[in-house]
């Protein structure tokens, strides 16, 4: 009788270790690419939110000041003006750079016009006289994303600086 020879072929331990190492390197590279894409997306969202809110706030100030009759006082963190209806109103920067900064607006009471997720980090008003009368207002502001944690991750930070020079119509 002939003996049946069965030969079992397989992989050696070294070959298995090499394959596992190659897969680990591929997974590590894929992981880095995936997290990089997520970080970029978070950064873009934070920047868009800050830009949208900053432009909204600047738009409110620009429209109100452009249509005003006269500037009563201007400088530093506040500008007081008489609107097109003859009512005295003002814009005021409050708690700038503290993490809870906002810009307040109103005639009798100052109401914040910024949102909870955006902090005003820089805010100043200055006026330029034309013919001895304040006719131009320069607004310089910076807005940043505000988070619930004490320090935001780099990808959650969005900062925008806006500057506007407004000429009164009247």
Backbone bond lengths (Angstrom), bond angles and torsions (degrees), N, CA, C in turn:
res aa  C-N    CA-C-N  psi(-1)  N-CA   C-N-CA  omega(-1)  CA-C   N-CA-C  phi
1 X - - - 1.430 - - 1.513 110.36 -
2 X 1.268 111.62 141.84 1.453 116.67 178.79 1.512 109.22 -90.46
3 X 1.279 112.47 140.60 1.451 117.68 177.49 1.518 108.75 -85.47
4 X 1.267 112.85 134.36 1.454 120.25 179.77 1.519 108.50 -83.97
5 X 1.303 115.15 121.34 1.445 118.70 -179.76 1.535 108.49 -99.64
6 X 1.262 113.32 121.76 1.460 118.98 177.84 1.521 107.28 -108.89
7 X 1.288 112.48 128.09 1.459 117.20 -179.28 1.526 108.11 -115.46
8 X 1.276 116.51 121.93 1.454 121.74 179.83 1.523 107.63 -101.15
9 X 1.337 113.62 124.33 1.459 118.08 177.92 1.515 108.45 -108.43
10 X 1.271 115.92 145.42 1.459 121.33 -179.61 1.511 110.51 -155.89
11 X 1.306 114.45 -166.84 1.452 120.53 179.92 1.512 109.28 -103.69
12 X 1.273 114.55 145.58 1.463 118.40 177.20 1.527 108.91 -81.04
13 X 1.274 115.29 164.77 1.465 121.29 -179.91 1.529 110.80 -62.15
14 X 1.288 117.86 -37.66 1.465 121.79 179.33 1.521 110.09 -64.52
15 X 1.314 117.66 -42.63 1.473 120.61 179.21 1.528 110.70 -63.22
16 X 1.320 117.12 -42.07 1.470 120.53 177.98 1.529 111.56 -62.75
17 X 1.317 116.97 -42.32 1.463 120.79 179.19 1.530 111.68 -63.90
18 X 1.319 117.00 -38.94 1.469 121.11 178.60 1.527 110.20 -64.23
19 X 1.325 117.55 -44.22 1.472 121.45 179.52 1.533 110.60 -64.46
20 X 1.306 117.62 -43.36 1.467 121.14 178.16 1.522 110.43 -62.15
21 X 1.309 118.20 -41.97 1.468 121.44 178.80 1.525 111.34 -63.78
22 X 1.315 117.43 -41.25 1.472 121.02 178.74 1.530 110.17 -63.71
23 X 1.336 117.68 -45.45 1.464 120.60 177.80 1.520 111.74 -62.70
24 X 1.320 117.68 -38.31 1.472 120.66 178.68 1.528 110.53 -63.58
25 X 1.312 117.62 -42.03 1.474 121.23 178.61 1.532 110.27 -64.64
26 X 1.321 117.66 -42.71 1.470 121.51 179.05 1.530 110.29 -63.07
27 X 1.327 117.51 -43.60 1.468 121.24 178.47 1.527 111.69 -64.64
28 X 1.312 117.18 -39.07 1.464 120.97 178.62 1.530 110.92 -63.55
29 X 1.313 117.19 -43.20 1.468 121.17 178.54 1.531 110.40 -65.08
30 X 1.327 117.01 -44.24 1.469 120.61 178.83 1.528 111.00 -62.81
31 X 1.314 116.79 -38.79 1.463 122.02 178.44 1.528 110.81 -62.67
32 X 1.319 117.74 -44.05 1.464 121.78 179.23 1.521 111.26 -63.72
33 X 1.307 117.26 -41.46 1.467 121.26 178.83 1.523 110.30 -64.20
34 X 1.319 117.40 -43.24 1.459 122.04 -179.57 1.530 110.99 -63.97
35 X 1.316 118.25 -47.48 1.462 120.92 -179.90 1.523 111.55 -66.90
36 X 1.299 117.59 -34.45 1.463 120.64 176.50 1.526 110.54 -63.30
37 X 1.306 117.42 -40.75 1.471 121.32 177.47 1.523 110.64 -64.37
38 X 1.333 117.90 -41.75 1.466 120.84 178.51 1.522 111.63 -65.23
39 X 1.331 117.36 -40.65 1.469 120.86 178.35 1.521 110.72 -62.97
40 X 1.314 117.03 -43.12 1.456 121.11 178.87 1.516 111.56 -62.82
41 X 1.308 117.11 -39.31 1.463 121.47 178.34 1.528 111.01 -66.33
42 X 1.330 117.97 -42.70 1.466 121.71 178.31 1.524 110.99 -63.55
43 X 1.317 117.50 -41.47 1.463 121.94 179.11 1.530 110.00 -63.33
44 X 1.320 117.12 -43.65 1.460 120.79 179.94 1.531 111.04 -63.82
45 X 1.324 117.09 -41.89 1.469 120.44 178.76 1.519 111.34 -63.17
46 X 1.332 117.77 -43.64 1.468 121.05 179.25 1.524 110.69 -63.73
47 X 1.313 117.58 -42.75 1.461 121.18 -179.58 1.526 111.14 -66.19
48 X 1.314 117.01 -41.17 1.467 120.52 178.75 1.520 110.77 -63.58
49 X 1.339 117.29 -41.95 1.465 120.60 179.83 1.523 110.92 -63.41
50 X 1.324 116.76 -45.15 1.464 120.41 -179.68 1.529 110.41 -65.05
51 X 1.317 116.59 -43.05 1.468 120.51 -179.93 1.522 111.02 -63.26
52 X 1.326 117.18 -44.64 1.460 121.56 -179.80 1.533 111.06 -60.43
53 X 1.320 116.85 -47.15 1.466 119.98 -178.69 1.525 111.61 -70.03
54 X 1.331 116.96 -38.99 1.462 119.69 177.85 1.513 111.95 -62.92
55 X 1.322 116.52 -43.69 1.462 119.73 178.85 1.529 111.70 -67.72
56 X 1.327 117.12 -34.14 1.473 120.40 177.12 1.525 110.68 -64.16
57 X 1.314 116.43 -46.06 1.463 121.14 -179.66 1.525 110.71 -65.48
58 X 1.326 116.67 -43.90 1.472 119.80 178.09 1.529 110.58 -63.08
59 X 1.314 118.07 -37.58 1.459 121.49 178.33 1.517 112.10 -62.33
60 X 1.322 116.51 -42.43 1.472 120.60 177.85 1.527 109.72 -61.01
61 X 1.344 116.46 -47.43 1.464 119.81 -179.00 1.529 111.16 -64.89
62 X 1.316 117.30 -43.82 1.463 120.63 -178.22 1.527 111.47 -61.60
63 X 1.332 117.71 -45.80 1.466 120.54 -179.55 1.524 111.11 -63.22
64 X 1.321 116.79 -45.72 1.465 120.28 -177.95 1.530 110.76 -64.64
65 X 1.322 117.54 -44.48 1.464 120.10 -176.96 1.529 112.10 -74.19
66 X 1.305 117.87 -36.81 1.467 120.29 179.69 1.529 111.01 -63.44
67 X 1.327 117.20 -35.52 1.458 121.50 -178.50 1.525 113.44 -89.23
68 X 1.321 117.78 0.08 1.463 119.77 -177.77 1.528 111.34 -72.24
69 X 1.329 115.06 158.52 1.467 120.84 179.37 1.518 111.99 -81.02
70 X 1.328 115.07 -44.41 1.463 119.09 -176.70 1.527 110.56 -156.25
71 X 1.315 115.24 158.75 1.461 122.11 175.04 1.527 107.38 -97.01
72 X 1.315 116.70 124.62 1.464 120.94 179.14 1.523 110.12 -85.90
73 X 1.317 116.76 -51.49 1.464 120.71 176.47 1.525 108.49 -147.15
74 X 1.313 114.10 150.24 1.456 118.47 -175.51 1.513 108.74 -153.38
75 X 1.321 115.70 138.67 1.455 119.77 174.50 1.504 111.83 147.16
76 X 1.300 114.62 149.13 1.463 119.87 177.84 1.510 112.01 67.09
77 X 1.303 115.55 -120.12 1.458 120.37 -175.03 1.523 113.51 -107.02
78 X 1.334 118.16 14.20 1.460 119.29 -179.08 1.521 110.82 -147.36
79 X 1.329 115.15 144.59 1.448 121.85 171.47 1.532 106.67 -132.29
80 X 1.330 115.90 129.33 1.455 122.01 178.72 1.522 107.50 -114.45
81 X 1.314 116.45 135.31 1.454 121.15 -174.74 1.525 110.43 -143.58
82 X 1.311 115.81 165.93 1.457 121.91 173.58 1.528 106.20 -106.45
83 X 1.337 116.10 119.82 1.462 119.54 -175.42 1.529 111.93 -75.01
84 X 1.317 116.96 -178.08 1.463 121.32 -174.82 1.523 112.53 -66.43
85 X 1.332 118.16 -14.97 1.462 122.14 178.57 1.526 112.18 -98.38
86 X 1.318 116.72 0.61 1.458 121.47 179.28 1.520 114.60 89.05
87 X 1.314 117.84 5.46 1.465 122.15 179.72 1.525 109.61 -87.77
88 X 1.325 115.71 137.38 1.459 120.37 177.25 1.526 109.02 -79.80
89 X 1.321 115.53 128.96 1.468 121.70 -179.99 1.520 108.19 -140.34
90 X 1.329 116.27 170.24 1.463 118.98 179.89 1.522 111.19 -154.71
91 X 1.316 113.65 160.57 1.458 123.15 169.19 1.515 105.88 -115.24
92 X 1.317 116.18 136.91 1.456 120.50 -177.76 1.522 109.74 -139.27
93 X 1.321 116.26 134.32 1.463 122.11 176.50 1.523 107.55 -88.33
94 X 1.325 116.16 127.48 1.469 119.54 -177.67 1.524 110.20 -124.27
95 X 1.313 115.74 139.91 1.470 123.12 175.45 1.530 112.80 53.80
96 X 1.308 116.94 37.54 1.466 121.69 -176.37 1.528 110.19 -63.80
97 X 1.330 115.53 130.65 1.455 121.66 177.10 1.513 115.00 79.03
98 X 1.331 118.03 4.91 1.461 120.82 -177.14 1.522 113.34 -94.81
99 X 1.323 116.97 -4.10 1.453 120.24 -175.00 1.513 112.19 96.35
100 X 1.325 116.80 -12.33 1.469 120.76 177.61 1.525 110.07 -132.23
101 X 1.326 116.92 32.07 1.457 121.39 -178.49 1.518 112.16 -71.81
102 X 1.326 115.15 144.68 1.450 120.25 175.38 1.522 109.64 -150.41
103 X 1.299 115.54 174.15 1.456 122.04 176.38 1.514 106.34 -117.38
104 X 1.334 115.58 123.97 1.460 120.59 -177.72 1.518 109.33 -101.18
105 X 1.328 114.94 150.99 1.453 121.07 -176.07 1.510 109.07 -143.59
106 X 1.297 117.26 140.32 1.450 119.35 174.14 1.508 112.90 160.71
107 X 1.321 113.46 176.08 1.461 119.51 178.86 1.522 109.95 -104.95
108 X 1.327 118.25 -56.14 1.463 120.22 179.78 1.525 110.67 -89.35
109 X 1.313 116.54 -50.77 1.467 120.93 177.61 1.521 107.98 -121.40
110 X 1.309 114.90 143.75 1.459 119.93 -179.91 1.522 109.37 -88.94
111 X 1.323 115.69 118.58 1.456 121.42 179.77 1.523 109.43 -105.79
112 X 1.335 118.24 138.16 1.465 119.07 178.60 1.520 110.39 -67.86
113 X 1.335 115.64 138.78 1.457 119.59 177.00 1.522 111.61 -110.87
114 X 1.329 117.65 5.66 1.459 119.63 175.55 1.527 108.98 -99.21
115 X 1.322 116.25 165.25 1.463 121.21 -176.28 1.522 110.46 -100.67
116 X 1.318 115.78 170.45 1.466 121.12 -175.14 1.516 114.16 -65.77
117 X 1.330 118.18 -30.63 1.460 120.52 -173.78 1.520 114.09 -88.04
118 X 1.337 117.66 -1.49 1.463 121.10 -177.17 1.525 108.99 -123.90
119 X 1.318 115.32 133.24 1.463 122.30 -179.46 1.528 109.09 -109.58
120 X 1.323 116.15 138.92 1.457 120.72 174.62 1.526 106.57 -88.81
121 X 1.337 116.47 116.06 1.463 120.48 -176.12 1.521 112.47 -99.56
122 X 1.317 117.58 -25.68 1.470 122.65 176.93 1.516 106.64 -140.22
123 X 1.330 116.79 137.09 1.459 119.55 178.27 1.522 108.66 -157.53
124 X 1.317 116.16 124.93 1.460 119.52 176.54 1.520 109.97 -153.60
125 X 1.320 114.26 151.92 1.456 122.79 177.32 1.519 108.17 -124.23
126 X 1.307 116.83 140.18 1.458 120.88 171.55 1.521 107.65 -144.63
127 X 1.320 116.01 150.05 1.457 121.02 -176.53 1.514 110.89 -117.07
128 X 1.319 114.46 150.43 1.457 121.74 176.34 1.520 107.70 -117.91
129 X 1.321 115.83 132.87 1.458 120.26 179.80 1.528 109.80 -88.05
130 X 1.318 114.89 136.54 1.456 122.19 174.31 1.528 105.97 -123.28
131 X 1.316 117.17 113.42 1.454 121.02 -177.21 1.518 112.39 66.93
132 X 1.321 117.28 31.65 1.459 121.35 178.54 1.518 114.33 83.02
133 X 1.327 117.77 -0.09 1.460 121.80 -179.21 1.529 108.34 -122.10
134 X 1.346 115.77 137.34 1.467 119.52 177.45 1.516 109.29 -64.82
135 X 1.330 116.59 112.95 1.460 121.60 -177.73 1.528 112.83 -123.64
136 X 1.307 117.67 -12.94 1.460 120.74 -179.54 1.525 109.46 -129.08
137 X 1.310 115.16 137.60 1.462 121.31 -179.64 1.520 107.83 -121.70
138 X 1.314 116.03 130.91 1.456 121.89 176.25 1.525 107.62 -106.18
139 X 1.328 115.70 121.99 1.467 121.87 178.66 1.518 107.37 -110.66
140 X 1.309 116.63 129.11 1.458 122.56 178.37 1.525 107.40 -125.81
141 X 1.333 117.50 116.16 1.460 121.16 -178.28 1.518 111.15 -136.80
142 X 1.321 115.09 153.57 1.465 122.19 170.81 1.517 107.33 -132.51
143 X 1.314 115.35 137.99 1.453 121.91 179.51 1.522 108.31 -122.95
144 X 1.333 115.90 146.30 1.465 119.53 177.44 1.519 109.04 -139.77
145 X 1.322 115.25 158.04 1.462 121.05 178.14 1.519 108.63 -70.43
146 X 1.303 114.80 141.66 1.454 120.66 -179.80 1.515 107.62 -119.61
147 X 1.313 117.55 129.76 1.458 121.28 -179.06 1.513 111.22 -113.10
148 X 1.323 114.52 173.86 1.455 119.61 178.84 1.527 111.02 -81.16
149 X 1.313 117.09 -26.27 1.463 120.87 179.14 1.531 109.57 -80.24
150 X 1.309 116.24 160.98 1.460 119.75 -179.19 1.515 111.78 -67.80
151 X 1.295 117.55 -32.43 1.458 119.47 176.48 1.521 108.89 -133.98
152 X 1.312 114.90 130.27 1.454 120.46 179.81 1.527 109.85 -83.77
153 X 1.311 114.95 148.88 1.461 118.92 172.59 1.520 107.79 -68.03
154 X 1.292 116.86 156.89 1.458 122.03 -177.86 1.522 110.94 -54.10
155 X 1.320 116.89 -41.46 1.452 119.79 -176.81 1.531 113.42 -74.02
156 X 1.333 118.05 -8.55 1.460 121.04 178.09 1.531 111.80 -98.81
157 X 1.310 117.13 -1.26 1.461 120.67 -178.15 1.522 110.33 -91.68
158 X 1.303 114.71 132.35 1.455 120.90 174.00 1.504 107.71 -135.38
159 X 1.301 117.72 127.86 1.466 121.72 -177.72 1.519 108.20 -131.62
160 X 1.320 115.65 137.12 1.460 120.07 175.68 1.523 108.54 -141.54
161 X 1.322 115.81 139.51 1.461 122.21 176.55 1.519 107.66 -112.82
162 X 1.316 115.69 128.37 1.453 121.40 -179.88 1.526 109.48 -122.67
163 X 1.305 115.68 141.30 1.462 121.12 178.29 1.524 107.16 -137.18
164 X 1.323 115.18 139.27 1.460 118.90 -179.23 1.525 109.52 -143.28
165 X 1.316 115.35 141.79 1.469 121.89 174.74 1.512 106.40 -115.84
166 X 1.318 116.37 118.02 1.449 122.11 -173.66 1.523 109.95 -112.77
167 X 1.306 115.50 129.35 1.464 121.27 174.70 1.520 108.40 -101.46
168 X 1.346 116.83 130.15 1.452 121.05 178.31 1.516 109.98 -68.27
169 X 1.311 117.13 141.28 1.455 121.21 178.68 1.521 111.54 -76.37
170 X 1.319 116.00 -34.52 1.471 119.71 -175.39 1.506 112.33 -91.86
